[in-house]
Amino acid sequence: VPTDFVNSILNCYAEYSESNEDHESFGLRMGNAWNYQSSQQLDGMTTWGKLGYFYDGGGYVQQLNRTRSQGKQAISNLKNNLWIDRATRVVFIDFTVYNSNVNLFCIVRFMIEFPPTGGLVVSNNVRTVKLLRYVTPYDQFVLVCEIIFCIFILYYIIEELIEIFKYISFNRTMTQLTSTLGRCTKDILGFAIMFFIIFFAYAQLAYLAFGNQVRDFSTFHDCIYTLFRIILGDFNFNEIERSNRILGPIFFISYVFFVFFVLLHYSTFMHKLLLKKDRVVDENTALKLAHPDDNNKVDFDEWQSDDKERDPVNMEMDAVIAKYDLDGDPIHDEQERNKATADLQAFQVKLDEASRTGSKASKRISRKSSPSDSDSFSDTSSYVNVDEFNRLEERTKILESMIQNVGKKIDRIVTSLKDIERHNK
């Protein structure tokens, strides 16, 4: 109570909370109705009310007995001795009825909440269950069918799991997916922490700013649900704007900006950075392993034999060989391989710096190409000298001649097939 109203307001009854719950005896102080019992003693459960409070399973309990006269007498006793007063925040009425005609139980709970502002909020929960299930021969037949059904479900679940594991083991795409998720676990965890900090901050702001005017923000739980709906594009901007013409648009625009343009851009940047790191590691590993003939040279066949365990699209063998092939033959000697390894290590250092420094470093790294791009890793110009142009021209001619030879072979095969067809006729 504020100090200015201490003399006028002698008693104050706050909203419900477990810390404010009164466990002292009151009234007649005799019987369970006037003495507190814990949730362990009552075997009670926590209940979520319409006002958003979680009510503990303990309390003051009055049994109404089985006859109407005894029940009316118990209720009159509670009423005459003010069992419900200004401090009461919730009353539960629980009872169970049984219909022998259909063998069904009906479990009923009426909940009457008393908000601190006054009034009543009434709700109910009715559950119909069949507790005595297997009594008649027909019920026992149903039991056998249910057991068979559960066995079939368990069998097919295990079978599908085995097929999924086989698919993941032999499918290269799924293997890459699992390995990628394993490598970026730390990045995903960091992104999730940052996302939910901002998300829950906006949920709390929405609850405080619009909770008493907008129904979608009336409780903290509704705020979380509504903010997820905004991410999916399901929102009512006019209602937010009507509640506060200044804060409403600012809240909505800033939330959309941070979620879509900042957080999602950060996740995209980290994904691209991780892919570049993986390509550097794969190519560096290939340079170390792709010379099984121990001649300290790496040719195209050795690249290809080592590439059987990796995806050839991501390796980009042709680009790597062409970039570091200084003498024009499709073979990497020790000097050329050392040059490629040094550039890969330098680029790896830059990627590590980018992951540590964040988005500022990403802008600096993004102007550089990946190790398998056509540009070099060092700070050189993007022009092509005469020697490089001549080598590319020669390789283009070789490629054209190979394509022509393949075309001629295809023509000979087609001609042979036609001759065989005519001979069979």
N, C-alpha and C positions, 0 to 999 in steps of 0.2 A: 504494500500500500504506500503511495507517495506520502511524504511527510506532511504536505498541506492538507491531506484528508485523514490523517491518523485519528483525529478526534471525532470525525463523522462516520468513518467506515471502520467498524470494530472487527469484522470477520471478512476474509477473502478466500474464495474457493477457486483454485486454479483449474486449468484443464487437466485431463487425465495423463499421467505418466507413471511408469512403474516405480520411479523414485518417490513420487508424491503419494503413492497408495498407502492408505491407513490400515495398519494391522492390529490396532488396539480394540479391545472389547468396548461395547457401548450399549445404551438402552438398558434392558433388563439384565444383561450380562449372564444369562442362563440359556443353555442350549446352543446348538450350532448356528442358529439364526443371529445370535448376538456375539459370537466369538469367531475370529478369523481362522480359516483353515487354508493351508498352503496347497499348491497344485499337486504336490506329491501325496498329500493326505487324501485329496479328492480324486486323484488320478485324472486331473483335468488337462486340457490343451489350450494353448494360446489361440485367441480368436481375433480376427481382423474385422473391425467394425466399419460401418458406412462412413463415419467421420474420419477414417484414416488412422485410428488408434489401434494398437495391438494390446488386447486385454489379456492379462495373465490368467492362468487356469485356477487360481485360488480365489477365495472370497467368503462371504457369509451365506450359508445354505439353509433353506427351510424345506423340509419334506412335506408335501401336501397330502400324503397318505392315499388310500385307494377309494374311500367313500366321499361322496359330495359333501356331507355334513361336516366331516372332519376337515376337509379341504377349506370349506368356507370359514370354519372356526379358526384355522391357522392363519388365513389371510386377514380376518378381522383383528386377530391379535397383533399382527404386524402393522396393520393400519393404525390401530389405536395407540400404539407405542412408537409411532413415527420411525418405522424401519427405513423408509425412504425419506431423505431430507435433502438439503441444499448441497451436501457434499457427495451425494450419490451421482455416479457418472454412467453406470450401465446396470441393467437388470436382465438376467436370462431366465426364461421359462422353458424347461426341458421336460418332455414326456414322450413315451413310446406307446403306440397302439398296435394291436394285432388283429388281422382279419383271417379267421379260420377257414372261411369259404374258399379263399384263393391262396392260403398259406403265405401271406405277406406281412412283413412288419413295416410300420411307418414311423420313422424317427423324426421328431419335430422339435425345432428350436425357434422360439421367438426372442428377439433381442430388442430392448428398448434403451436407447442411448440418451443421455442428458447432457447436451453441450453446455459449456460455461456461460454462454449467452442466453440460455433459457430455452424452453420448448422441449419437444420429444422428436426423436428420429427412430422410427419403427422399421424393422426388417425381419425376415423369417427365412428359415432354411428347412425344407422338407425333403427327406430321402426315403424312398421305398426300396426295401431289400428283401431278399428271400434267404433268411438265415437257416431255416430247416430245409436243406436242398435235397438230400438223398434219402427219402422216406419210402416212397412207393416203388414197385418194380420198374415203372417207367423212369423214375428219377435215377435208379441204378443203371438203367440202359443209357441214359444221358451221360452218367459218369464215365462209363466205358468209352463212349464216343468222344468225350472231351479228352480222355487220356490218349486215345489214338490220335486225335487232332494235334495235341501238344507234341507227341512223338514225331509226327510228320513235320510240324513247324521246326522243331529242333534239328531234324535231319537235313531239311533243305537249307536252313540257316548255315549249318556247318559246311554243306556242300558249296553253297555260294561263297562263303568265306575262303574256302580252298581255291575256288576258281579265281576269285579276286586276287589272292596272293600270287597265284601262278601268272595271272595277267600282268600284275605289277612287276614280277620278277623278269618276265621275258619281253615286256613291252618297253622299248627304249624311251618313249615319251613319258610314261609313268615313272620310269627310273629317274629321268632328268627332273621330273616334278618333285619327287621325294627328296632328291639330293639338293635341289634348289631351296626347298623349304627348310631342310636341315641347315644349309649354309647361312640362310638369312633369318634364323630364329632370333638372334640378338637384335637385328634391325627391326623385325616385326614387333618384338616386345617393347623396344624403345618407342616406336611409333604409337603402339597401343596405349602406353602410359601417357604420352603427350596428348593423344587424342582425347582420352577419357578425362584428363584433368580439365581441358577446355570445355568438353561436353558437359560435365557435371557442374562446372562453373556457370555455364549458360542456363542449365536446368534450375539451379538455385536462384539465379537472377530472374528467370521467368516466373518462378513461384512467388518471389517477393514482390515483383512489379505488377504482375497480371493475375495473381491467384484469386483475388476477390472480385474480379470482373469477367474473366474469360474462363469458361467451363473447362476447356482443354488444359488449363494450367491451375486448376483448383487444388490439386495435391501434387506432391513431389513426384509420385509415381506417374501421374498423368503428364507431368512436364517431360519426363524422360521419354515416354511413349510418343508425345507430340513432336519432340525434337527429332526422333527417328523418322517420324512421318514426313517432316520437312525435308530431310535428306532424300526421301523417296519422291518428293514433289507433291505430297498430299498435305496442304495447309490452307488456312483461312486467314489471309493477310488483312482483310477488311475488319475482322473482329479484333485482331491485335491493334490495328490502327485506331479503331474506335475507343479502345480502352485507354490509350495514351497517344495523342497525336504526335508527340515528339519522341518519346522513348520507344514506342512501338516500332516505327520504321527503322530507327537506329539499331534496335536489338535484332530485328530480322535481317537487315542488310549485313551487319557485322557478323552475325552467326553464319550466314551463307558464305560470306567472303572467307572466313577463317576455315570453315570445314571444307569447302570445295576448292578454293584457290591456294590456300597455304598448306594445309595438312595433306591433301591429296597430291599437290605438286611435290611436297617433300617425299612422299612415298614413291612417286614416279622417279624422282632423282636418285633415291637410294637403290631402286630396282635396276636402273641403267648402270649405276656405278658397280653394283654387284656383278652384272653380266660382263662388264669390262674386266673385272678382276678374274672371273672364271676363264675368260679367253686368254688372258695373260698367263695364268697358271697352266692351262692346257697346252699352249704353244711352247712355253718354257719346258714343260715335261717332254713334249715331243722332240725338242732339240736335244735333250739329254739321252733319250732312249732310242731314237730312230737311226741307229747305225749298227745293226746286228752283225755286219760283216767285219767289224773292227778295223775299218780302213780310215777312220776319222773323217769320213765324208758321208753326207746325207743326200741321197738322190730321191727322185719322185717315188720310186717303188718302195723305198724304205719308209718314206712318209706314209704311203698308202697302207703298208703292212702294219705300221704302228697305229694307224687311224681306225683299224677294225674295231677297237674298243671304244671309240668316240664317234661323235656325230660329225661327218665330213662337212656339213654345211657350216657349223660353228668353227671348224678348224681353218677353213679357207686356205687350203694347202697351196693352191696356185698363186695366190696373192703373196704369201710368205716367201715361197721359192723365188718368185719374180723380183721381189723387192731387194733381197739380199744376194741375188745371183750376180756378182760383179763381173764375171768373165763371160757370161752369156750361155754357159752350159747348164742344163737342169740338174746341177749337183752342187751341194753346199760343202765346200772344204772346211778345214778347221778355222781358217781366218774369217770366212763368211759366217760360220756358225757362231764364233765368238762375238762378232759384231751384232748378230741378232740377239744373242743372250744378253749382251750389255744393254741394248736398247730396251729389251723386255724388262730388265731389272730397273732401269731408269723410269720406265713408265709405271711399273709397280709402285715405286716410291711416290710418284705423283698421285696415283690413285689412293694410296694410304693417307697422304696428306689431305686429299679431298674429303675422305671419309671422316677425318678428324676435325677439319675446319668448317664443314657444313656447306651451306649453299653458296657462300662467297667463293670457296675454292672450286665448287662445281662449275661456276661460270668460267673460271680460268681453265679447268680441265676440258670443258666441253668444246673449247676452240681447238683442242688437239684431237687427232684421230686416234682410233684404237690401233693395237699392234698389227692387226690384219687389214687395215685400211691402205689406200694407195699412197698416202703421205707418210713421210718418215716421222720418227718420234722426236727427233731433234728440232731445233728452231731454224729450219732451212726454208727457203722459198719453195713455192709450189710449181716452179717451171720444170720442163723436161728438156734435158740437154740432147745433143745430137746422137751421142752413143746410145743413150736409153731409147731414143726414138727409133734408131736403126735396129736395135735388138727387138723392140716390140713389132716393128714391121716384118722382120724375119720370122718371128713366131707366128704372126698373123698369116703369112704365106704358108708356113708349114701346116697351120690349122686348116687353111683353105684346101690344101692338097689332100690332107687326111679326109676332109669332108667329101671331096670329089671321089677319092678312092672308095669310101663307104657307099657313095651313091652308085658307083659303077658295079660294086659287088651286089647291091640290092637289085640293080637292073638285070644282072646275070641270073640271080636267083629267080626273079619273076619270069624271065624267059625260059629257064629250065622247068619251072612249074607249068607254064603254058604247053611246053613240048610234051611233058608227062601227061597232061590232061588230054591233048590231042591223040597221043599214042593209046591211051586207055579207051578212047572212043572208037 
